[in-house]
Amino acid sequence: MLETGNNTNQAYSLSIRIHADGFSFYSCNPLTDKGFKKEDYFFQPESDRTGQILSAVNQSVLIHEKQHAQFNLLLQSPVTHVPMELFRKEETELLFNFSNTKAKTPVQILYNILPRLEIVEIFRIEEQLYSQLTKQFPNIRYYAQNSMLLEKMASHQTQYDTGKKLYVYSYNKRIFLFHYKNNKLLFANEFKADNHQSALYLLLHVWKNLEFDAYTDECIFLAPGEYELALMEKVREYLKSVYELSPTVLFRRAALTRIPQIPFDLLTLLLNGF
């Protein structure tokens, strides 16, 4: 079980982002929007996913055409949240397995420390993928997909929030919903949502379970694209206060926010500290 870091603001970084349908490589300097490059891949159902990722890493021109000072991997994975004061390194695997089903293949259990929230987010990665990437990129850092997003939005919450808010982040046919109370993470869960109707149902179900008020409490969509903007209009039929929060506002117009191809979860990693 290994701890991961969160300081990525150094020269060019190479980020690998893995999701349910595929993966992407991003090469950029967090301080500028110049020189950004991206490669997208979709999983082939007849082939081993880990093998596809490792093959693409070895063959990618983007990865090998320049020197990268930092390597990151952002991974969609089941997670377990543990209060920092209750976390013990030697119990990491036990804590994760207690609340998640056993993987079909050997895995490495990792964790991210979220200091502002005072929690530890535990997640898993396939052992073969972890072993090969760590061997090829010794300084690579591993992150659960929404870990830095939760940490960043906690800082925004601390500065500006005075009421109850449900944050919504939609991506890759999934919807991530979370809520803070007294600057602590009270709720965070991710759901599969193939269409607007499924996303709307899940959002309103969580809203009701959290006992939010349809008139006074706020629903905030993070970095909404065209699909999410259409979803917002459907949500407005049921909730009064529905807003969007753009990366340019959240990150004070940092250069990378001008690149629409960078997903919001990756932005919160690359611009951590801005």
N, C-alpha and C positions, 0 to 999 in steps of 0.2 A: 504494500500500500504506500503510495507516494503522494506527497503534497505537491501542488502546482503553484506557480507564481502568477503575478498579475502586472508586471512592469514590461510593457511592450513598446514604449516610445523611444526606440533607438534605431536609426537608419532604416534600411529596407527590411520588411518582415514578409515571410511567406506563411500564409494561413491556409490550412486545409479544413474545409467545412463539410461535415458528413451529415446527411439527412436520410429520410426513409427511402426516397426515390433515386438518390445519387449523391454526388459530391462535387466540390468545386475547389480550385486553387486560386488564391488571391495574392498578388505581389504588389506591395505598395509601401510608401513611406508615410507614417501617420501625420507628418508635419506638412505634407504637400499633396495636391491632387495631380501632380505631374508624375508620369511614368507608371501609372496604374495599369495592371494587366490581370486578366481573369481567364480561366479555362473551366468549362462545365462538362461534367460527365454524368450519364445516367446508367444505373445498374442494369445489366443484362440478366434476366431471370434465370437463364440456364447456367450461369457461371457463379463461382464463389465470390462473394462481395469483397472480402478481404484481399483475395487475389487480384481482383479488378483494381482496387485502390493502389496496391503495391506496384502493379504493372504500370499504371498511369504515372505514379510518382517517378519510377525509373525512366520512363520515356518522355516525360514532360519537358518541353523546351523552356517553358516559363520558369520552372524550378531551377533548371541548370544553366540558364543563360546569364545569370548574374549572381553576385554574392549576397546572401541574406544574413543579416545579423541576428535575426530571431525567427524561430519557427513555432507556429501555434497550431493546435488541432482543436477544432470546435465540434463537439459530438452530440448528436441527439441520442439520449440514453435515459433509461429509468434512473430516478434520483431518490435519495433519502436525505432529509434535512435533520440535522442534530444541533441543539444548542451548544455553543462553543464550550461552556463550562462543563458539559457532560461528555464531551468528545474525548476518546482515548484512541491513540493510533493503533494499539494492539487489538482494538475491538472493531476496527473499521469494516472488515469483511462481515463480521457477525451482525453488525447494525444494518448493513446494506441488505444482506440475505433475509433478515427478519421481515422486511417490508416489501421485498421484490421476489418474483419467481426466479427459479434457478435457470441460468443460461444453458443453451443446448451445447455450446462449445466452451472450452477453457477461456476464462476471462481474467483480466487484471483489474483490481478494485483501486480506484483513485479518489481523490477528494480535492475540492477547492475551499479555501478559507475565505469567508466573506466578512471582513472585520467590521464594516459599518453595521451590518445586520447581526453580528455576533452569532453567526451560525456557520456550520460546516456542511457543504453539499457533497454527498458521496455518490459516485457514479461508476460505471463499468465500461471497459473496452475489451475487445477480443484480444486474447493474449498474443496471438501471432502478429496482429497489426501493431500492437504496442511494442513488442520486441523488435520487430523489423524497423519501425520508424525511429525508435530510440537509438538503435544501432546506427542508422543512417544519419540522423540529426540529433547528436548527443544533448543539445541544449533545448530540445523541443519541449513546449509546455502544453499540458492537456487541460481542457475546460469542458464542463458540461455546457450545453448550448445556451442556456439562459442564466448562467451563474453571474456573469458580469452585467447582464441586463438588470437583474434583481438588485445588484449592488449599486449600479448607477442610479436607478430610479429611486432607491432609498435616499440618496443624497438630494435628489430633486424634491422628494417628499418632505425631507427635513426643512428645506428652505422655504417652501411655498405652501404646503398643505395645511388647511385648517378644517377640512371636512372629510367625509368618507368618499373614497374613490376606488373604482374597479378598473384596473389597467388591462388592456386587451392588446395582445400582439399576435397577429395572424401571419402564417407563412407556410408554404409547402403543404397545403391542405390540412393544416393543423391550427389550433387556436390555443394560446397560452394566456391564462387568466390569473391575476394575482392582486393582492390587497394588503396594505399595511395598516396597523393600528398602533398608535403611540410610537411611531418610528420602528416598529418591529414587524416582521413578516408574519401575517396572520393566516394567509391563504395563498397557495400557488399550485396550480395544476394545469396540465396540458392534455388536450383532447384531439382526437382525429375528427376533422370536419371537412367532408368532401364538397360541401355546397353551402350556400347562404342559409338555407333552412336549418341544416344541422348546426351550424355555428350559432345562429340566432337562438335555437332551442337550448343549447348548452350555456350560452351566456345568460339567458334569462333564468335558467335553472339555478346557476351559481348565484346570481343576483338575489333570487328569492331565498336561497338557503342562508345567505349572509345577512338576510333581513335588511336589505337596502331599501331606501325610499325612492320610488319612481319619480318623485317630483324634486326632491332636494339633493339627493346624492348624485355623484358624477361618474360617468362611464367615459374613459379616455382611451382612444385608439392611438397606438404608438406607430409612427412612421407609416401611415396608411397609403397603400397604392390604390390603383383603380378598383380592384376587387374589394378591398376593405372600405373604400368610400361608398360603394354600393351597399355593403353590409351596414354601414353606419346609418344610411337612410332607412333601412328596415328596422334597426334598433330604435330610431327616433319615433317610430309609431307606438312604442311602449314606454320609453324613458324620455324625460324632458331634457336632462342635461347631458348631452353626448358631444364630446369634443375630440379634436385630434391634436397630437403633439408631434411636431416635426423634428428631425435631427438637427436642423439648422438652429432652432430655438434652444434645444436641449444642450447642444455643444457649442453655442455661441458662434455659429457660422464657421466652425473649423473646416479646413480645406476638404477633408474627406467627405463631408456631408454634401458636397457638390457632385459626388459620384453616385448616381442612383443604383448602380449594379451591386453596391455593397449592402448586404442585409443589415437590418438594425441590430440584430444580436451580435454580429461581427463588429459593427461600429463601436458598440459599447465596450468591446474588448480592446480594439485598436486605439480608441480615444479615452481609455480609462485614465482618469486624472485630469482631463481637460474640463 
